[in-house]
């Protein structure tokens, strides 16, 4: 799946502001299903919506940079659920736990909405069962397509490496490799991911995952219509 949507906000907008309006084109029964997702998943989810003709789905994305403050994710999701509950027959939260320590799962259960299974997007992109088999996961630093494109905004600058490169060994000293989980076959992103590994002083591993359990989860939601 290489034909990703291009008519949506650029990555830096998805990072800071998210996406409040769908960009999926005309829908025959708009408003039936709302997907509340991380801005880092916008392109992949819209690609799946278009590929499968899920015209009854509407996508709203919260800012991707909430991952820098995971304690804020559950509140942001809850606010979006309350804001839209009366307008949709079904709401699905396209987040995994994402560093909330189970808080997001508890909040979704209280709200009566479903969410993606798994600890984080690195797991569900590869497939939760397959990801659980990696015995070196704890020493691997993961990037997805979005995070490769936004490496400076999500990694280099927030960790202060742009100002204090000497911090690199202290921050990444316990990591052994950078794993690029590719959702698309993109030579330019592969080259950039290799450069990210070099900048962090880590070995490089490429895994083409596609969309993994994201496809499975959204297919299940679509079949409930």
N, C-alpha and C positions, 0 to 999 in steps of 0.2 A: 504494500500500500504506500505508494510514493507520492500520489497526487493529494497533498495536504491542502486544506483550504487556505486561500490567500486573502479573502475578503473579511478579515477580522483584525482586531487591533494588533499592532506590533508587539513583540515580546516585552519591551520595556513598559508598555501600557498594561499588559496582562500581569506583569510583575507588581506594579504599584497600585493600579486601579481595578484590575479584574475586567469583567465584561458583563454589563447589565442587560444587554439586548442580544437576542439570538441572531446568528448570521447563516441560517440554514435554508433561506429561500422560502417560497410559499408552502403552507401546510394545509392539509384538508381539514384537520380537526385540531387546530392549535389550542394549546392550553390543557391538554389531557395529562401529560407527564412533565414534571419539572426535574431537571438534573442540576444539582448544586455541586459544582466542581471547583477544583483548584485551577487557577489560571494557567498553571504549567501543563494541564491536560487539555486545554481548549482545542488545539489543533487536532489532536488524536480523536477526541470525542466527536467533533464535528465531522471528521473524515468517516468515522463509523456510522454516524447518523445518515450521511449522504450515501455511503456505500450500500447500506441496508434499507434505505427508503423509510427510515423511522420518522416520518413527517409529523407524527403526533408528539414528538419530544421537543422541549424547549430547554436550552442550555443557558444557565447563568453561572458566571465564574467569579469566585472571590479572589482577591489579590494573591498572586503566587508568593509574595514575600511574607505572608503569614507564617510560612515555614520557618522563618527566622524567629518567630515568636509563637511557638506552638500552643502556648497556654491561651492564646486568643482565638484559636480556630473554633472551638466548640461554641463560644458565644456568638461568633460571626455566623456560623451555620444556623444556630437557633434563631437569630434575628431574621435570617433570610427565609427560614421555614415559616415563621409567624407572618412575615410580610406577604407571603404568597400562598399560604395554605388554602384560602378560600377560592383561589383561582384555578387550582389544579386538582385533578382526581387522585393523582399519585405524585409523591416526591421521593426522589432517590438521591442520596448523598454520595457523590463520586470522590470520596476521600477514603483512604485507609486510616489506621490509627495516627500516623504521621507525627509521632513524637508527643502525643497528648497523654500518654500513660493510661490509656483506657477511658479518659474523660469524654472523648468524642463518642465512643460506643455507648457509654452510659447516657449521654445527652440524647443521642438518636433513639435509644430505647425508650427514654422518657417521652420523647416527642412522637413516638410511634412511626418512625421512618427507618428504612433500611439503608445500609451503607456497604461499601466494598469490603470484602474480607481481606485481612492481611495486615502486617505491621507498617508497611509503607509502600510507595509506588514501585520501588526497586523489586520488591517481592512480587507484587501482582503483575508487573510487566513481564517478569520472567516466568510467572506461574508460581503460586505460593508453594505447591508441593515440590517443584523443582528447586526453588530457591532454598527451601529448608534443608536440602541435601548438601549444600556447600559448607564444608567444615572450616573454610578460611574466610567466611563472611565477615567475621569480626575485625579482620585486618585489611579489608578491602574498602576503598572509597569509591562510591558509585556516582555515575553521571548518566542522565538520560539525554535524549535529543535536546529538550528544552534547557537543561542545565549546562550542556555543552555550549549552546548558543549564549546563555546568560552566565557563563562561568565567572566573569569579573564581578557581575552584580550580586551573585549569590555566594561566591566563595572568596575570591581574591580581595575585594574591598571590605566586605563585612568582617573578615578575619584580620584586617589590618595589614595584609601582605603587600599592598601597594605602597604603604608608608614604612613598613618595617619588615622587609623580606627575611630578616634574620629569624623571624618567628616561625618560619616554615618548618624547620627541623623539630622545634618544640611541639608544634601543633600536629604535625603529620609523622612524627617519629615512630609511632606504633603501627602505622600503616605499611603494608608491603607493596600494594599495587592499586592502580586506578582501573576500575572496570567500567567500560562504556557500554551500557545497555542500549542498543540502537533500536528505535522503533521504525526507522526508515533506512533504506540503503542509500546513503549520501556520502560520497567520497570527501566532500569538503568538511563535513562534520567529523568524519574519521580522522582527517588530518588535524583538525582543531583539537579533538579529544587527545590525540597523541601529544600535542603541544601542551595541553593541560597537564598530562602526566609528567612531562619533562619539567614543567615549571614547579610542580610539587615534589619532584625528585622521586617519583614512584614508577614501578614497572607498569606496563600497559597491557590490558586485556580487552579484547573486543568480543562482545556477544550480541548477535542479532536476536532480539527477543520478539520483534513485532509488538503487538498490543497485549499479548498474554491474557491474563484473567480479566482485564478490562473488557475485552470482547465478550467473554462469557457472562460477566456481570450485567452488562448492558443488554445483551440478548435476553437474559432472564427478565429484565425490567420490561423490555419491549413486548414480550410474550404475555404480559399481564394486562395488556390493553383491552 
